[in-house]
């Protein structure tokens, strides 16, 4: 069912113009099989600093579209309309408006970031247009009254609690220095982390720091507290600078961060020696290390000119395949609201996790993974729930 808006839902955002690019995939150029075409949209950052994450997700969607169009047993074809929001809250409403105005679009995969989702979802809810994010983890997104929003990934509240339990139980840390970048993402993650650490009996020091080029002062302040673990809730560029400063000042404890820093470019920027041993928590799965995802990896390479799946590729693929399951229920003539109602009851065994939802739009069974830099590469250690049991 379409969820009713909660009291205090944020008002509809003002939007700007956007150029919409349509692209057909699979065998869409061979209409002789008589199947009708259903149009879906993608909203994400295909330009800007986070373009790589946007392309990872887009290619996951394209893979699912290509599979559907090549499968004659599916009673319809898919057409994908892509819009670029640049990862910017200023551009995102215009991107969303472009999809809303395209009356053929019956559902959207995206937006990808919390900030862009916050300003796009009022438009999608108003239009009754289903929106499924594979990567927006801000906890508040399912509390703002959006009636057609779902996410195929765990929120930061779940991630924060999971990694806190790992820190207290497996690492047996007694003192943690928790830092965030004062942004919505960082604050949400650090708040959840600190609450669980405190509940676990760990001594926690909180600090919020603005992104800077030199973290020497912060490193000195951290070392003065003598923590066992430093957890940074922010992005890889600043984590690299902070880790360098900590190493220069002689910090010998453990450095950890979240999904915003789980990027090989962290290793490149910090240097392999500095980055070695850094942990990352992330609700994103590594499909390369899961035998059950082997067919997806091959399909992804085929659909995307040999490209390899990256962060959020699997989540975007699963979100799209779950949408296809709902579209099969509704049929090619279903309207937007019918698709949104059908998606509420969807159940799909994905390559990253089982996809089914609570009434709030959150996953029924969210999963969080742990990663570590070993020999200069970020490798998966597995699900945190499994690591806690081992």
C-alpha positions, 0 to 999 in steps of 0.5 A: 500500500502507499503509505500515508504522509506523517504529520510534519512532512516537509513541503514540496521543493522548488525545482529547476529545469533538467535535461532527461536522457532516455536510453534503451537497453537489451533487445529493445530495438527488436520489438517483434516479440509483441511485448509492451514497454514499461518505462522506469527512471534512474536518478543519481550523480553522473557528474561531480565528485561522487560520479563513480558511485553514481555510475556504479549504481546506474550500471547495476540498474542497466544490468537488470534492464538488459536481463529483462529485455533479453528474457522472453518469459518476462511479459514486458520490456523495460525502457530506462530514463536517466537523470543526473542530479550531480549529487547536489541538493540544489540540482536534485529537485530539477532531476526529480521534476524531469522524471515526474513530468515524464508521464511514461515513468512508473517508478524510479531507482534513486536518489542515491544520497541522503541530501538529494533524497530529502529534496526529491522525495516530496516531489515523488510522493506528491506524484505517487511515483515509487522511489527506491534508493539503493544507497541513501542511508540517512535515518530520517528519510523514512520519518519525513512522511514520504509515501512512496519512498523505500530503500534497499539498504540499512540506515545509518542507525543500524550500521552504527549499532552494528559496528559499535557492537563489533568494537566493544565485543570483538576489538574489546575497546574500552575507549573510543574517540568518535568524530563526525564531519558535522554533516547530516550523514556523519552526525547520523552515523556517529550518534547511533554509534555513540549511543550503542557504545555507551550502552555497551559500557565503552567510554566515548569521547565525541568530537565534530570537526569541519573538513580541513587540509591539516588535521594536526591539531585534531590528531594531537587532541585525539592522542591526548585522550588515548583511545583504543579506537578512532571512528570517523563518520565522514568521507574518504578524503578527510579520513585520509588526511586525518589518518596521516596526521594520526600516524605522524603523531604516533597514534598506535590504535585502530582507525575505523570509518563508515561507508562514506570512506569505503573507497579504494581512493582512501588508500591511494590518498593516505598511502598504503602504509597509513591506510593498512589496517583501517576498518570500514563498516558499510551496509553495502555488500561486496559481490566479488566475494560472494559465490552466489553473486557470480552470475550477476558479476558476469551479467554486469560485465556483459551489460556494461562493456566489461566494467566491474561492479563497484560499491552499490552496484549490487544494491541498485541491481537488487532494487531494480529486480525487486521492482520488476517483481512488482511490475509483473504483478501489476502488468504493463498497463499499471499506473504509478500508484498501482506500482507503488502499492505492489512494491510494498508487498514485494519479496525478492532474494537478491544478490546482496540480501533478501528484499522485503519491506516494513511499512516504513519503507525500511528493509525487514532484514537489514545487513551491515558488512565489515571491511579492512585494508589488507596489503593495500586493498579493501577486503570484505570480512563478512557480515558483522552479525556473523563476525560477532558469532564467530 
